[in-house]
Amino acid sequence: MAETGNPGWTRTTRLLHWGVALAIAVEVPAGLIMSWTYAAKDAGGKANHILASQIHHTIGLLLIAVVL
């Protein structure tokens, strides 16, 4: 039975939904890389840690702002 009067998701809702999904898909690997390179001694490892940390924290704060 088909529902009537239900317009479905708007373009904005879809954009927010898939934007949050994409952000989470980037957030998790960035967090894993950040934790794997935590004790890095070489300059390249530290640079990877800092970059992953910045990505992880920035996206995390953006996600909190969007969800709230």
N, C-alpha and C positions, 0 to 999 in steps of 0.2 A: 504494500500500500504506500503510495507516494505521499509525502508530507507537503502541504501547501502553506504558503506564508512564511517559509523559512528561507531567507535569502542566502544562507551559507556564509562562508567567510568572505570578508571584504579584502580588497587588495592590500590594505594596510595591515590587517590581521595576518594575512599570509606572509607578508614581508617581515613582520616582527617574529612570527613563528619560526620561519626558516633562518632568519638572522640569528636568533637565539640558538637554534640547533647547530648552525655553522660555528658560532662562537664557542659552544661547548665542545664541538669536535676539534677545535684548535686548542682549547683550554687544557684538556686532559693530556695530550702529548707534550705540550709545553711544560706542564707540571712534572711529568715523568722525566723529561730531559733535565729540568731544574734539579730534581732530586738525584738523578744519576751523576750529575757533574758537581754535586755539592762539595766533595772533598778533592776536587781537581787541584793538582799542584802546578801544572804548566799554564802558560799564559793563554793558550788556545782554549783549554778546558775552562779556565776562569771566565774568559770572554763568552763562551757558550752558556755558562751558568748565568751570567749577568743578563744576557739577551733573553734567555728562556724565562728568567725571573721577571724581567720587565714585561714581556708578552703575557705571562701568566697573571701577574697582578693587574695589569691594565685591563685585560679582557674580563677578569673577575670583577673588578669594580664597575665596569660597564654593564655586565650582566646583573649585578645587584641593583644598579640604577634603573635598568629597563624593567626588571621584575617588580620593583617596588613602585 
